[in-house]
């Protein structure tokens, strides 16, 4: 009888890897491949499942081996899951008595409760081993009787990624699970020290995975029902397979081979998105970067986001922290991505930039926030589109320059004002440009059910969609945008069934409002758009109205 091993997913969030539901990190699949190769019967659960249902402890405690994967090196707020606290990790180690218990992942760099606090390396009492370095290789070495330490070997990871692909079927979000794909590890700017706050240079200079390995993994995942993929585990997709130097010249030919191969391997995929793009790469190699972005645009699915690690618009902070691009270079990169990707497909822009800001970096003053605000105001004034602005506080890790040199806690009030300013004066007007009333968002997956239900499309940084109706978790609907919040939109299920829509939801139709909703509901049923217009007037969602008989 095969011994049972559990992977306990405590989620990961790194500058170049994401694994909070509905995402599943590549580390989970690599570890599943190692365990299967060593003869284990492999099971999977998330920390949320263990937290919500104590019966999971009995299942875990009956296993021969439990491998916990965890680690947040960039702080975030999550809808799909809650990463474990340090106390919960220790509790798990205390309560599980029988299995051999291992832990690994980015958590070996350190742990912090959130942004604005310093991460400290932890001694994980209760665990039989801490898997250091590359987690899957460390696990393989440990199971073979060696030390629990591993280094990156893409030939092995390619094999394990295929062998472990079936684990996605155990994910609680399946089949609506986003498979994070790895193309590279390490940072080209490590040659000059890298950005002061970032943990990716701790992996060293870049090592690139061959297209064939990624494509074989996608084929295996697709064979197990995967529909959603993101090329997210890399610090700069435009540098994929490129040469040396701080800003390698993009290779559109290699990206063409990679993306075309993924499309061939998973012809029925529903999502193919990206994550990190270095704006400095675009600024240093405009033409090659434009060609590479066109390759991505021509092969991906719309609604995609190229995340720019801008961090600040303050030149003094940029110099003090060895950051990757000046404000002028970032602005130029925003322009180029807009030129390539701002056209609409399936109702939404094809490919847009996203911006990351970090507070607490060395050299920051209160004037820093004014410079950030001025930069964003210029983006709006020039009519450029940015999908999202991510604002966070520094979480410095040992081994990075920011661990010793930072301004944490010095400008808390200015940071709070800046964040509020951006939400009201940038995010809200930008959302009205990105998702005007009447925009139809396809395949929204409902994640929270209630009088106000919440869902998102599968993809990179999808907009949060509030539905003023009870919609069952897991249901997939099309929805039409009717209003905006600062970081979300309100939408109605599409087509909008006027005759059966509750009065409380009817009020959200543009032009109706709360005061008129009851009066418009009274003469129902309507038989046509013309009849509805007589009562309510024209609306920007006329084209998606339906009039089913009562």
Protein Blocks (a to p, Z undefined) as FASTA:
>chain_A
ZZddddddebjadfkbccbdfbdcfklmmmmmmmmmnopacddddfklmmmmmklmmmmm
mpmbdcddeddfbdcddfkbccddfklmmmmmmmmmkbccddedjklnoccfbehiacdd
dddehiabdcehjfklmmmmmmnopacdddddfklmmmmmmmmmmmmmmpmkbcbbccdd
dfbecjfklmnopafkbmklmnopaddddfklmmmmmmmmmmnopabdcdfbcfblklgo
iaedjbdcddfklmmmmmmmmmmmmmmbfbdcdfddcfklmmmmmmlmmmmmmmmmmmmc
ehiacdddekpacfklmmmnopabdfklmmmmmmmmmmmmmpceehiafbdcdddddehi
ehiafklmmmmmmmmmmmmmnopacfbdcdddddddehiaklmnccehklmmmmmmmmmm
mmmmmmmmmmmmmmgghiacehiacfbgcfbdcdddedehiacdddfbdcdehiacdddd
fbdcfkbccdddddddfklgcfklmmmpghkammlmmmmmmmpccfbfklmmmmnopafk
lmmgccddZZ
